[in-house]
Amino acid sequence: MKPVRPLGILAFALLFAVSIAAQSPSDPIREAQRLTRVAQVAQQQGRLDDAIKAYQTITVVAQSSPRIAASAHLAAGNIFMMMGRFEESVTAFRKAAALDPTSAEAVNNLGEALGELKQYQPALQAFQKAVALDPKYLKARYNMGVTYDRLGQMKYA
């Protein structure tokens, strides 16, 4: 018979947070802030899966605050990128961009994830959109040049 593993501290905290949020939906912003701290600590400690779970919980708790939910999707997407889980990062960045269509960072990061998947044409479109959203966003301009190079279109790079 296998021993039953007790819930980890973060798993317990997430379950507790979700139950509290369900009982008192009056302050989802405060709960999202608390969970953000939990996620940041988990990330600093190298517990990336725990950090992702915390950010995903924020997206549920902060459904009434699209910008907060978008920020949580963006943070989770960045962690997925660090882990090399590019398909999941694409999903997270798309959700972030859908919730905050003015976020040049979310759109740029979507392009980076698509580029990692060698989907250069959609990546280029994402970088172009990021530049349109923020013409001073140099990272998106750089990424656009790199992508033109990968597409063999050096005259645009």
MOGI-V930938 format. One line per field, one symbol per residue. ss: DSSP state (2 for helix, 1 for strand, 0 for the rest). phi: phi as a letter, one per 30 degrees, with the letter a starting at -180 (. if undefined). psi: psi as a letter, one per 20 degrees, with the letter a starting at -180 (. if undefined). Layout:
ss = ???
phi = ???
psi = ???
This chain:
ss = 0000000022222222222222202222222222222222222200022222222222222000022222222222222222200222222222222220000222222222222200022222222222222000022222222222220000000
phi = .dddddddeddddddddddddddbddbddddddddddddddedddicddddddddddedddcedbeddddddddddeddededicddddedddddddddbdcdddddddeeddddddicddddedddddddddbecdddddddddddedddicddcd
psi = pqqppqprgggggggggghghhhnjhmhgghhgghgggggggghjjmhhhgggghhhhhghkhinhhggghgggggghghghijmhghhggghggghhhnijnhgggghgggghhhjkmhghgghghggghhhnijnhghgghgghhgghikmhhi.
